[in-house]
Amino acid sequence: MYSNLNGKVAVVTGGGGVLCGAFAQELARHGVKVAVLDLRLNAAKSVVDKIRSKGGEAIEVECDVLDVKSLVKAEKTVLNKFGICDILINGAGGNHPKGTITKEILEIGDLENNDKNVMTFFDLDPKGFEFVFNLNFMGTLIPTQIFSKKMVNKKGATIINISSMSAPCPMTKVPAYCAAKAAISNFTQWLAVYMANVGIRVNAIAPGFFLTEQNKNLLINKDGSLTERSEKIISHTPLRRFGEPKDLLGTLIWLCDDKSSGFVTGTVIPVDGGFMAYSGV
């Protein structure tokens, strides 16, 4: 147990999801009071129920990370229930079919055949691209503006963003998601410098490949076998498996505890099973 975290207040956006739900539960295990924010109130409540069943303190808050009014309302709810935020985890994000293309590499035939089942880069809907980018990047920037203002000069205050291995090494087919995660990594470094003089540390975790509800259909066939894309992922991951939520928790808690990581800011820490270390040969 990290006793230094006991009694602190954490806000976790996207807290109803697989990874951030695990974050919320782990923080609560260390005595943190957790506000689980999610657009899907039932998903947030499910996480809160798990926390409370183990004696932890948590509240679910319905919130749209792209809506300033929604975030201001959520911030007031957290303030009234738990007090000022100590730990902000910007976990809301994801991808969308309208920000995704069909093939890894463009072929001349894709342009000549005019096949409606093939989505090329040239067919991308700018609005779809914008949605994915905004959900991930603006969905990190706006909550930070709302919650971090009161965190200024608060001892031990920290912000943790969620980047991705697709930031330094873009994945095929998902240009919007990759661009947004690259922006988050860059923003993490910028914000760490900006906030350094007022006592707020800013870092990011960059997960490798983890199975979630959003990507499960892309990575696992209906019969439980790996898709072609998954086979590529595993073959390029030296530890030869997908990550599990528990694999992220040690890094999370270390970054949250200023006694352990008080001189760490502006970093983007990969938790990727060695993916970035392997060239493929």
Buried (B, 14 or more C-beta within 10 A) or exposed (E): EBEBBEEBBBBBBBBBBBBBBBBBBBBBBBBBBBBBBBBBBEBBBBBBEBBEEEEBBBBBBBBBBBEEEBBEBBBEBBBEBBEBBBBBBBBBBBBBEBBBBEEEEEEEEBEEEEEEEBBBEEEBEEEBBBBBBBBBBBBBBBBBEBBBEBBEEBEBBBBBBBBBBBBBBBBEBBBBBBBBBBBBBBBBBEBBEEBEEEBBBBBBBBBBBBBBEEBEEBBBEEEEEBEEBBEBBBEBBEEEEBBEBEBBBEBBBBBBBBEBBEEBBBBBBBBBBEBBEEEEE
